[in-house]
Amino acid sequence: MSKNSSDLGSKLDPQLRERLLKESKRPFLGIRRVLWIAFFGSSFIGLFLMSLRALNGVIVPFSDFGIQVSAVVLFGLLLFFDRAKNN
């Protein structure tokens, strides 16, 4: 005997069903958020240390500075757009 999806949906706990539907729409949200936070933090620390070195008089190549600024902006935007929206 084969069961159709409506039979399975009626046997599932409504909270579990809602959580599974939410996960299917946005898979691995928690893991992605942890990665975006880690990458953003790493790039921000790198930018901060590079700025301190530049203020101390060490010559920092503009391309390196640009890469760090781009990384901070990129991971900040990814973190912003991947946030959970409460409906």
N, C-alpha and C positions, 0 to 999 in steps of 0.2 A: 504494500500500500504506500502510496506517495502522499505526503502532506503538502498542501500549498502554503504559501507564505503567510496568508491571513491566519491559518491555524497556529503557526509558530508565533506570530505576533501576539495572538491572544493569550498564549501561555507564558510569555515573558513578563517579568515585573515591569510596570510602566516606567519606573525610574531607570532601570537598566536599559530598556529599549531607547529611552531618550538619550542616555549617555552614549550608547552605541551609534545612534544616528548622528549625534554631534561629532563623535570621533571620526565617523566616515566622511563627514564634510570637511573636517580640518585635521587630517592625520598627523600624529606626532607633534602636536602643538607644544606640549611640555618640553620635549627634547629640543625642539627648535628654539624655544624661548631661552633655555639654558645656554645653548650654543651662541645665540645672538648676544646675550648678556656677557658671556665670556669673551667673545671676539671684540665687542664694544669696549669692555674694560681693558683688554690687552692693548687695543689701539689707542685708547685714551691715555693709558700709562706711558706708552711709547711716545705719544705726542707731548705729554707733560715733561718727560725726561729730555726729549729733544729740545724743547723750548728752554729748559733750564740750562742745557749745554750751550745753546745759542746766546742766552743772556750772560753766560759766564765768559763769552768771547771765543768759544770754539766755533770754527766754521762748519756749519751744517749745510750740506747741499740742498738746494731748493727742491730738487726732485724728491729727495727723501722726505722733506717736510710736506710736500704735496701728497705723497703716498699716504702719510700718516693722517693728514687732514681728510683725504678721500675715504680712508678706512673708517674714521670716526663718523663721518657723515653717512656712509653707506650702511654700516651696522646700526647706527642710530635710526635711520629710516626703516631698515628691515625690522627692527624691534618695535618701532612705532606702528607700522602697517600690519604686523603680525600679532598685535595685541588682541585679547579677547574682547569682543564687543558684546555688551550686555543689552539684550533686546527686551 
